[in-house]
Amino acid sequence: MCGKAPPFRAPSLSKGCALIRGAASQDLIRPDRKAEPFRTSSGEAVTSTSNLRKLDLRRHILMSNSPIDFKITGTDGQARTGVLRTRRGEIETPVFMPVGTAGSVKGIRFEQLEREDLDARIILGNTYHLWLRPGIETIRACGGLHRFIGWDRALLTDSGGFQVWSLGDLRKISEEGTEFRSHVDGSLQFLSPEVSMEVQAALGSDIVMVFDECAPGQAPPLEARQSMELTARWAKRSRDRFDALQSEGMDTGRTEADGLSGTQALFGIVQGASHLDLRKESLTRTTEIGFEGYAIGGLSVGEEKSVMWNIVGEIAPLLPADRPRYLMGVGTPEDLLEGVALGVDMFDCVLPTRNGRNGQAFTSRGKVNIKNSHWTTDMRPLDESCDCSVCRRHSRGYLRHLYMSGEMLAGILLTHHNLAFFLDTMRRVRQSIRSGKFTQFRQEFTEMANAGAD
């Protein structure tokens, strides 16, 4: 995935651990523990057939309305516009989602994200990082992630699978889940489909991702197949535990919404590395389980970009047309347009915030490295075509001065502009699709970006 953090350098795993604990010192999963009977939220064991039937009836009533509603509003080739309605508002698609790893989008306040020049309708949170710190007990005690961080719009949380994968040899994968050492305090942790669903229920995100296993982009066929099959089994376990948690009322973010269930939505993830046959098999197995939306994961992790787009081009059109399609962790503005052309609806990436903190701006004429001495006395805005508050007020020369002086405001302003550019690009994409001019817009956008800043 694009721009992801490098692997953590955590201590080596110890062996023979008898008890695995969650980040909040809460017993979550023991690999050697025998299966226990399903229990309701009151702790009552459900064992008899009659009780199971009653539980199934409660689940049916609870899920009689969908947690989300997705309608296609326009098409141009495979590109499409839509409206994704969640329990916390409507999101026009295609959409770019800013990444808020630890409960914050780095370098920008939520008030700015809600302003007209950005107007972000959905952001991401990271299950792995929030589970380890501050921990689910803290977030649940504070009423869920929305209340804890002060964000009232939609939230999507990833499952933690990619972050665990990034640990490389410092994690140990089994059928039950993944053992690893916390990068926070070195404690031994265990993350499984069930634990991931429990954490995301405590977070109360509006869209939940299944727990998956990500194979390297260049993984050989046998390794990729084993990873894909494990992801399929974990997807079923994620679905089962997720449904139980919704029935038990464990979702801290539940809220009333007209025509919707008010519960969380669960998205499945298609894996299979760079092998198209495995991707298609993963798609079939994932759609057979049934999810409210579908993601293509495990790309931009080492494979050639042409390989990535070949996979997306083959898989995206095969995903259910009436469900949102999410390409995880991709990418640059040009990548967003390529994904839209192939029928993708949702994107996320850390590039606009990470690159902004490191002195790089995305503009309609390509990237601007603000540390370049060429901009020392340049009084033009970063992007003369941009109407964000940064471009309306500040010059390239001033932004370079801030960056070279080590002022934190430099990263804040560049981050604001970058997010405004990404979000405005998607607004223009949606408009071009609705008017039947997406191909023309894409060509003009690419030509201008390739021209370079002057």
Phi and psi in degrees as a GROMACS rama.xvg file:
@    title "Ramachandran Plot"
@    xaxis  label "Phi"
@    yaxis  label "Psi"
@TYPE xy
-68.4748  135.38  CYS-2
64.0145  22.5364  GLY-3
-75.2664  159.198  LYS-4
-65.9666  148.655  ALA-5
-67.4917  160.605  PRO-6
-56.5744  143.403  PRO-7
-72.4269  146.755  PHE-8
-100.387  71.2525  ARG-9
-89.7938  163.374  ALA-10
-62.557  160.638  PRO-11
-66.0668  152.427  SER-12
-71.4858  139.633  LEU-13
-84.3863  162.14  SER-14
-111.238  158.503  LYS-15
71.5062  29.7836  GLY-16
-69.5737  130.736  CYS-17
-88.4074  -29.1026  ALA-18
-134.62  127.921  LEU-19
-105.969  130.981  ILE-20
-117.607  153.071  ARG-21
-78.3933  173.404  GLY-22
-65.129  -23.712  ALA-23
-96.6525  26.6237  ALA-24
55.6302  38.2417  SER-25
-114.544  129.404  GLN-26
-65.2738  122.556  ASP-27
-115.044  -58.3762  LEU-28
-141.631  133.02  ILE-29
-116.231  120.797  ARG-30
-56.4312  -29.2958  PRO-31
-94.3113  5.27766  ASP-32
-81.0103  138.352  ARG-33
-72.4014  152.443  LYS-34
-62.4985  138.262  ALA-35
-105.398  157.355  GLU-36
-63.3416  149.033  PRO-37
-64.0981  139.062  PHE-38
-122.768  145.531  ARG-39
-76.4737  177.511  THR-40
-64.6672  -20.996  SER-41
-84.6752  -3.66486  SER-42
94.3023  -0.158429  GLY-43
-74.4181  129.284  GLU-44
-72.8176  135.671  ALA-45
-105.654  106.414  VAL-46
-123.846  -37.1076  THR-47
-76.5471  157.348  SER-48
-61.8181  -39.6093  THR-49
-65.1242  -41.2674  SER-50
-66.0922  -37.9192  ASN-51
-64.5017  -38.0805  LEU-52
-65.1495  -40.3933  ARG-53
-62.9744  -40.1453  LYS-54
-64.5878  -42.0732  LEU-55
-61.8035  -37.5258  ASP-56
-65.2117  -42.8323  LEU-57
-62.3909  -40.3797  ARG-58
-62.5799  -41.0055  ARG-59
-63.3452  -43.1815  HIS-60
-64.0882  -44.0668  ILE-61
-61.2854  -40.8207  LEU-62
-99.513  15.3118  MET-63
-61.8377  -30.514  SER-64
-104.976  149.078  ASN-65
-75.5772  149.409  SER-66
-70.5653  -21.4723  PRO-67
-136.8  162.269  ILE-68
-131.04  130.951  ASP-69
-129.554  123.555  PHE-70
-127.43  133.383  LYS-71
-79.4839  128.763  ILE-72
-110.803  -11.1918  THR-73
-172.492  153.988  GLY-74
-139.465  153.512  THR-75
-149.525  98.5815  ASP-76
68.0366  -133.956  GLY-77
-84.7366  -16.6922  GLN-78
-65.8667  142.889  ALA-79
-146.606  148.433  ARG-80
-107.268  153.306  THR-81
-158.429  175.432  GLY-82
-125.378  118.054  VAL-83
-100.139  112.014  LEU-84
-99.1558  120.411  ARG-85
-111.281  175.729  THR-86
-68.125  -10.4095  ARG-87
-120.384  31.1486  ARG-88
119.417  172.873  GLY-89
-93.9815  144.17  GLU-90
-127.397  120.365  ILE-91
-79.3642  136.399  GLU-92
-116.987  153.928  THR-93
-64.198  146.388  PRO-94
-133.79  141.716  VAL-95
-101.473  133.457  PHE-96
-111.196  112.702  MET-97
-59.9454  146.19  PRO-98
-96.0245  122.843  VAL-99
-117.453  75.3052  GLY-100
-50.2334  -56.477  THR-101
-106.255  32.5879  ALA-102
89.865  11.0269  GLY-103
-147.816  144.03  SER-104
-86.4783  113.02  VAL-105
-55.7872  129.731  LYS-106
85.5629  8.84374  GLY-107
-152.222  141.463  ILE-108
-83.0069  155.124  ARG-109
-62.3279  -32.8819  PHE-110
-58.4942  -36.4487  GLU-111
-71.9762  -39.353  GLN-112
-62.6865  -28.1084  LEU-113
-87.4244  -9.42323  GLU-114
-67.5732  160.471  ARG-115
-60.3396  -33.8655  GLU-116
-75.9435  -13.6006  ASP-117
-113.637  -59.9755  LEU-118
51.9004  50.9717  ASP-119
-71.1722  123.269  ALA-120
-93.2511  -13.8571  ARG-121
-153.721  139.704  ILE-122
-129.434  169.155  ILE-123
-103.387  149.797  LEU-124
-124.677  159.338  GLY-125
-113.079  115.543  ASN-126
-59.8239  -46.2622  THR-127
-57.2643  -53.1318  TYR-128
-68.0986  -41.4516  HIS-129
-71.6166  -30.3598  LEU-130
-65.5957  -42.719  TRP-131
-75.7345  -33.5513  LEU-132
-158.228  118.923  ARG-133
-87.0383  -6.0357  PRO-134
101.81  151.203  GLY-135
-71.1686  -27.7588  ILE-136
-63.0791  -41.8185  GLU-137
-64.7158  -47.2986  THR-138
-67.3241  -40.1448  ILE-139
-64.0005  -40.848  ARG-140
-62.8579  -27.0662  ALA-141
-92.6557  6.87694  CYS-142
92.0677  16.3879  GLY-143
99.6095  169.071  GLY-144
-66.9069  -37.8577  LEU-145
-57.4817  -49.6868  HIS-146
-70.4305  -36.5978  ARG-147
-62.1147  -41.7391  PHE-148
-99.0881  -12.5813  ILE-149
80.7468  36.1927  GLY-150
-118.459  118.649  TRP-151
-98.8043  -4.78883  ASP-152
-91.0214  -174.186  ARG-153
-69.5368  149.182  ALA-154
-129.877  136.352  LEU-155
-116.798  134.274  LEU-156
-115.827  133.992  THR-157
-78.6763  169.758  ASP-158
-87.298  -13.5829  SER-159
95.7534  -6.22882  GLY-160
-62.348  -42.9772  GLY-161
-66.4441  -41.7677  PHE-162
-64.0936  -38.6008  GLN-163
-66.6057  -40.6167  VAL-164
-59.7905  -37.5506  TRP-165
-66.5479  -12.9952  SER-166
-72.0405  -15.0993  LEU-167
61.8345  -126.969  GLY-168
-71.7141  -5.15081  ASP-169
-88.5642  7.29444  LEU-170
-129.347  154.797  ARG-171
-125.459  118.098  LYS-172
-99.0441  134.762  ILE-173
-134.239  177.803  SER-174
-59.1188  -35.2106  GLU-175
-70.4484  -38.1221  GLU-176
165.177  -148.364  GLY-177
-129.615  127.464  THR-178
-95.1955  141.297  GLU-179
-161.879  168.639  PHE-180
-101.869  135.721  ARG-181
-63.2359  135.183  SER-182
-74.4626  -11.4913  HIS-183
-80.479  -51.0565  VAL-184
-135.217  5.76459  ASP-185
78.551  2.65286  GLY-186
-71.4435  150.158  SER-187
-76.7864  129.939  LEU-188
-125.199  162.228  GLN-189
-140.749  122.337  PHE-190
-120.844  129.392  LEU-191
-135.098  173.413  SER-192
-55.9201  -42.6655  PRO-193
-66.0307  -44.3636  GLU-194
-64.3838  -42.8681  VAL-195
-59.6315  -42.1578  SER-196
-66.0763  -38.5007  MET-197
-65.0568  -41.5054  GLU-198
-65.222  -44.2917  VAL-199
-70.144  -28.3293  GLN-200
-67.25  -40.6989  ALA-201
-65.4389  -36.0122  ALA-202
-68.0751  -33.8619  LEU-203
75.0534  27.241  GLY-204
-64.2045  156.813  SER-205
-83.0465  -30.0579  ASP-206
-125.58  126.688  ILE-207
-111.083  141.605  VAL-208
-104.999  141.607  MET-209
-65.0641  157.034  VAL-210
-81.0511  122.381  PHE-211
-127.063  169.901  ASP-212
-118.212  125.139  GLU-213
-102.536  116.988  CYS-214
-86.6571  149.769  ALA-215
-57.6984  150.535  PRO-216
-58.6889  -31.2561  GLY-217
-102.614  22.8122  GLN-218
-61.8293  137.893  ALA-219
-66.2884  163.273  PRO-220
-54.6559  -43.8628  PRO-221
-65.3845  -45.8746  LEU-222
-62.4068  -42.0701  GLU-223
-65.7778  -38.1066  ALA-224
-65.7539  -45.7203  ARG-225
-59.8616  -41.0001  GLN-226
-65.9953  -43.6092  SER-227
-63.226  -43.1542  MET-228
-66.5047  -37.0035  GLU-229
-64.8984  -41.7284  LEU-230
-60.4976  -39.7337  THR-231
-63.6956  -42.9346  ALA-232
-67.9097  -39.5575  ARG-233
-66.4982  -32.4191  TRP-234
-63.2992  -41.0646  ALA-235
-66.3252  -42.0691  LYS-236
-65.0317  -37.812  ARG-237
-61.889  -45.3328  SER-238
-60.2459  -45.7486  ARG-239
-64.4401  -46.0615  ASP-240
-70.023  -37.7468  ARG-241
-59.8448  -47.6745  PHE-242
-61.9382  -40.2368  ASP-243
-63.3379  -43.3033  ALA-244
-64.5446  -38.0106  LEU-245
-65.0679  -40.5228  GLN-246
-65.225  -33.0537  SER-247
-81.2554  -7.01449  GLU-248
73.6046  32.1559  GLY-249
-88.2479  -2.33603  MET-250
-77.9782  113.011  ASP-251
-73.3012  -15.047  THR-252
-98.9605  7.61616  GLY-253
-60.9599  136.087  ARG-254
-152.178  154.059  THR-255
-72.1226  140.149  GLU-256
-150.555  128.114  ALA-257
-56.2981  125.49  ASP-258
77.1245  -0.828167  GLY-259
-118.103  162.024  LEU-260
-73.9318  -20.6154  SER-261
81.8722  0.458287  GLY-262
-96.5094  178.018  THR-263
-74.8583  155.645  GLN-264
-105.378  146.73  ALA-265
-118.527  127.622  LEU-266
-104.713  138.235  PHE-267
-87.6038  163.503  GLY-268
-128.955  128.631  ILE-269
-89.9376  126.122  VAL-270
-120.888  -173.861  GLN-271
134.381  11.8921  GLY-272
54.9004  -136.588  ALA-273
-96.2737  14.0129  SER-274
-100.721  110.388  HIS-275
-61.8159  -37.8479  LEU-276
-64.2007  -38.1549  ASP-277
-70.343  -37.0682  LEU-278
-60.4041  -43.8256  ARG-279
-67.1285  -38.3428  LYS-280
-65.8152  -41.0945  GLU-281
-62.1825  -40.4297  SER-282
-60.2479  -46.5184  LEU-283
-61.151  -47.1802  THR-284
-67.3939  -33.9571  ARG-285
-72.5706  -43.899  THR-286
-69.1025  -27.8945  THR-287
-64.0899  -34.0962  GLU-288
-68.6399  -44.6696  ILE-289
94.3829  117.823  GLY-290
-137.83  164.485  PHE-291
-77.9298  -17.1037  GLU-292
-160.12  168.643  GLY-293
-136.53  138.03  TYR-294
-117.69  151.662  ALA-295
-105.275  113.131  ILE-296
-113.13  175.261  GLY-297
72.3311  25.3973  GLY-298
-113.307  166.28  LEU-299
58.6814  40.6051  SER-300
-125.289  36.4262  VAL-301
122.907  -17.1936  GLY-302
-80.3578  161.455  GLU-303
-63.9825  147.346  GLU-304
-62.2832  -35.2635  LYS-305
-62.5448  -35.9748  SER-306
-65.9301  -43.635  VAL-307
-57.997  -47.6956  MET-308
-71.3645  -28.5219  TRP-309
-63.574  -42.6226  ASN-310
-62.7952  -48.9664  ILE-311
-62.0682  -42.476  VAL-312
-62.2109  -32.2481  GLY-313
-83.3553  -37.0662  GLU-314
-88.1041  -43.0652  ILE-315
-54.1977  -45.9308  ALA-316
-66.5625  -18.3736  PRO-317
-86.7372  -14.109  LEU-318
-68.4938  151.045  LEU-319
-51.8281  127.012  PRO-320
-68.5751  -22.3613  ALA-321
-94.51  10.1095  ASP-322
-121.802  150.373  ARG-323
-62.7286  143.379  PRO-324
-114.816  126.325  ARG-325
-123.743  121.47  TYR-326
-99.0936  111.267  LEU-327
-81.7052  130.041  MET-328
74.8565  19.0205  GLY-329
-127.781  128.444  VAL-330
174.472  -137.345  GLY-331
-76.344  166.709  THR-332
-55.1691  -40.09  PRO-333
-65.0613  -36.1261  GLU-334
-63.4955  -40.302  ASP-335
-59.469  -44.1825  LEU-336
-66.4856  -37.8351  LEU-337
-63.4049  -44.5811  GLU-338
-62.6734  -42.8768  GLY-339
-59.8386  -43.0672  VAL-340
-60.803  -24.8156  ALA-341
-96.5077  5.12751  LEU-342
98.2937  15.574  GLY-343
-86.3711  145.415  VAL-344
-108.505  -26.3967  ASP-345
-134.942  140.137  MET-346
-140.537  153.875  PHE-347
-145.969  153.005  ASP-348
-169.283  149.898  CYS-349
-86.4932  -3.98343  VAL-350
-55.4611  -47.2347  LEU-351
-62.2488  -34.5437  PRO-352
-83.6245  -44.5829  THR-353
-64.7594  -46.6545  ARG-354
-66.8685  -34.3829  ASN-355
-61.6201  -42.2291  GLY-356
-65.4655  -23.2709  ARG-357
-103.147  19.5116  ASN-358
84.4024  20.3932  GLY-359
-120.168  132.817  GLN-360
-112.676  141.482  ALA-361
-93.769  130.75  PHE-362
-135.261  171.8  THR-363
-66.5418  -14.6963  SER-364
-113.004  31.3217  ARG-365
95.6717  -167.349  GLY-366
-83.373  144.972  LYS-367
-119.452  116.664  VAL-368
-89.0097  104.243  ASN-369
-68.0761  -19.0164  ILE-370
-73.8112  -12.259  LYS-371
-62.6581  130.911  ASN-372
-63.2694  -16.21  SER-373
-57.4322  -26.609  HIS-374
-95.5077  6.47371  TRP-375
-53.7358  -45.0086  THR-376
-115.209  19.2832  THR-377
-80.3377  115.97  ASP-378
-95.2754  9.07699  MET-379
-81.46  157.835  ARG-380
-69.3174  166.269  PRO-381
-52.7316  -43.9571  LEU-382
-139.974  112.487  ASP-383
-68.4638  -10.6965  GLU-384
-96.5087  -1.09556  SER-385
-98.9038  137.732  CYS-386
-108.011  18.5497  ASP-387
-71.0816  163.776  CYS-388
-63.7279  -28.7099  SER-389
-69.4903  -46.7976  VAL-390
-70.7647  -25.8147  CYS-391
-73.863  -19.6579  ARG-392
-118.142  -36.7651  ARG-393
-115.908  152.298  HIS-394
-100.458  163.417  SER-395
-61.343  -39.2691  ARG-396
-61.1734  -42.271  GLY-397
-67.4508  -42.9232  TYR-398
-63.2243  -38.7612  LEU-399
-63.933  -42.7708  ARG-400
-57.2122  -46.1607  HIS-401
-60.5248  -45.3367  LEU-402
-65.3401  -46.4806  TYR-403
-68.1154  -22.1732  MET-404
-87.5448  -2.35874  SER-405
74.2611  20.2742  GLY-406
-75.9401  131.06  GLU-407
-63.5726  -22.5371  MET-408
-61.4706  -27.9275  LEU-409
-58.4811  -52.1542  ALA-410
-63.1753  -36.1116  GLY-411
-64.1222  -47.5584  ILE-412
-68.9992  -40.8833  LEU-413
-66.1371  -37.894  LEU-414
-62.8101  -44.804  THR-415
-58.1796  -49.1817  HIS-416
-60.8531  -46.4772  HIS-417
-59.3651  -44.8607  ASN-418
-64.4926  -40.7011  LEU-419
-60.3902  -40.0479  ALA-420
-65.9255  -45.0377  PHE-421
-63.1585  -46.4518  PHE-422
-69.2301  -38.5405  LEU-423
-68.574  -35.6071  ASP-424
-58.4143  -41.9941  THR-425
-68.9108  -33.8522  MET-426
-62.1335  -43.1755  ARG-427
-67.7793  -34.7649  ARG-428
-60.9813  -47.5061  VAL-429
-60.8952  -42.1766  ARG-430
-63.3636  -40.8532  GLN-431
-67.0355  -35.6675  SER-432
-67.0345  -44.6351  ILE-433
-62.2006  -32.3153  ARG-434
-91.5261  1.60595  SER-435
73.5692  24.0303  GLY-436
-123.368  29.3043  LYS-437
-64.2901  -43.8535  PHE-438
-59.3323  -42.9767  THR-439
-64.8053  -43.7979  GLN-440
-61.0859  -44.042  PHE-441
-62.8155  -42.4889  ARG-442
-63.9152  -45.1857  GLN-443
-66.7482  -39.7694  GLU-444
-60.8503  -46.7168  PHE-445
-66.5323  -42.675  THR-446
-61.8844  -42.0826  GLU-447
-68.4494  -42.0251  MET-448
-61.8096  -37.2909  ALA-449
-74.6602  -17.4955  ASN-450
-67.3971  -29.6679  ALA-451
86.1775  152.124  GLY-452
-73.7083  144.455  ALA-453
